[in-house]
Amino acid sequence: MLLTKIIAALLSPLPLVGLILLVAWGLRLLKRTRLAVTAACMAGILFLIFSVEPLARWLILPLESRYEPITQPQAFSNVRWILVLGSSASDDADAPPTTRLSGIASLRLAEGLRLQNALPESTLILSGGSVFGDAPSATVMSRAAIEMGADSERLRIHPNPMNTRQEAEFMREAVGESPFLLVTSASHMPRAMMLNRKAGLNPIPAPTARRAAGTALKSDPSFWLPSAGALEMSERAIHEYLGIAWAWLGGHI
C-alpha cells in the first residue's frame, strides 16, 4: 500500500523529470554524452509540456467533468449519510484544526458541511487515516468541523482507512446499501465512484475542488506559458489515471 503511493509519486511529472535528469547525469559520468544530452532534452520537454495549461486542462477535464456538483441538495432529503473522503493534514497539534488541513481537505470539508446544513437529518462521516506519519485527516476534519459550528452528535469519523478502497470498505460496514452523498475532489470522483460501486455501495457523487473550472482565457498570454498551477493540474490528473489503472489491475474496479 505504501509502495503503491511511492511508485505513484515517482511517476508524477516533476519526480519523473527528476529521475530522467538523474539518468542523464549518470550517462554523462559514463561518458555517453549523446545519450545524456538526449535524456536531458527529454526531461526539459516533458517539464514544459506538463507545465502549460492547455495540456493540463486536457488531462484533467475528462476526470472533473464526469460528475456535476450538487446545486440543489434539498433534492436528496431522503439521504441520511454524507461521506467526506480525507486528504492530508498537518500533525502540528498546537495549531488550530482549521489551519492543519490541506487546501483540498478544507474544500472537501466545507462541501460536506454545506450539504449537511441543507439536510438536517443527515450524519456527516469524515474519513481518512495517516499514511506517512501525519495526523489522521478524519480526526483533524472532525475537530475543524466542530470549531466551525458543526454538531458533534451528527458527526462520525473513520480515522483508520489508508486509501480510497479502504474508505469504501469501512463505509460498507457503516451504512451497508443505504445511499449516501460522496464528497471528494472532482478529479478524484471517478475513481472513488468506481471503488465504492465495486464494494456494493450506493454513492451519490458530490464533487468539489475543481481545478479547471470555468472557461480558459486563451487570450491571456500566461495561458500558454509554463506555470506551477498547470503543473499541479497535470500531476493530479496523472495521479488519478495511475490510480484507476492500478485499481483495475488489482480487480478493485
Disulfide bonds with the S-S distance in Angstrom:
none
